[in-house]
Amino acid sequence: MSKNNGTESDTPSNVSIAKHIRRLSNKERLKHFLSLFKRDDSVLIVIVADPDSMASAFAVKRLLSRRVSEITIVHPNQIKRLNNIAMRDILKIPLQPLRGVKRDEYTKFVLLDSQPTHKTELANIKFDAVIDHHPLTNGWTAPFIDVREEYGANCTMLAEYLKSAQIKPSAALATAMFYGIKVDTHNFTQKATPADILCFQHLFKRINKYWLNKIERSDIRKAELKYFKAAFSNLKVRKNRIYVHIGRITNPDILVVVADFLTHVHEIGWVIVSGLAGDKLIVIFRCDGYKKNAGKLAERVFGKLGSAGGHKESARAEVPIKNVPQKFAFNFDTTMLIQLFMKHLD
């Protein structure tokens, strides 16, 4: 049955639980995680779908496949980015939208590559286990919390679980996890640990390179080329920082594609790309992570207005337009985007 989410007053706190799990060996951590589940459990795995989270969910499904009666993977967000659609379809990762799922039919809830405070759709679920590599947030707790923010990818953590369980991943699972690590570490040019590298090497011999190439080459729809035209038309450079407001978009993932492309520009330290999707202002942050922190900048600028956060090198903010200061809310453009950041960067 679905349960209410915990609060900071719960005992023990999420910090103490996370510290306890962190001190365990990989085998002890696996044993602790598996002890949460019984044979007659129905497990709902929740992710905010992207390559790292999809692969992580695929791994947990394999880990629990012979230990519980039912496993369902769900996501609250829409999957629109072509790479992610290709990954899901080519590797046959069984995903369902969270909306419409009857939570009272499930006995255990697992959250991967995210935390309950990251999205409003997650806040009213009492999770039994949270496995994540983002900085630990407050306002929730769970019986099992494995949060290791130093890891470059959540898949690396799950690869360690599989190895401790002596499970050899199938070609589809290995390809998914290999790709998840590639994406979240930006091919090891951003945050990564020796553990990420070791798991990457371990998975390499089991991947299907044809599937991987198909996934990686599925980048942009022909109809989305217009957003690149808008980006180049609206782009402004200030003090080795690129700012661009693309305007109204149908798919927020195009902002990520544009931002990642612009990081290739020489001598640019920050890339900040925004767009309007539905009733929200979406902002994507990219930097080199050297004496910079995109996640903290996102929180400083937008934390009180909506959801914001991420890693040192990459971050995202989603702000309801009604929360944007009135002087910026109408006819938003790149100049206004720059003004929002002036006191934080200049």
Secondary structure, 3 states (H helix, E strand, C coil): CCCCCCCCCCCCCHHHHHHHHHHCCHHHHHHHHHCCCCCCCEEEEECCCCHHHHHHHHHHHHHHCCCCCEEEEEECCCCCCHHHHHHHHHCCCCEEECCCCCHHHCCEEEEECCCCCCCHHHCCCCCCEEEECCCCCCCCCCCEEEECCCCCCHHHHHHHHHHHCCCCCCHHHHHHHHHHHHHHCCCCCCCCCHHHHHHHHHHHCCCCHHHHHHHHCCCCCHHHHHHHHHHHHHCEEECCEEEEEEEECCCCHHHHHHHHHHCCCCCCCEEEEEEEECCEEEEEEEECCCCCCHHHHHHHHHCCCCEEEECCCEEEEEEEHHHCCHHHHCCCCHHHHHHHHHHHHC
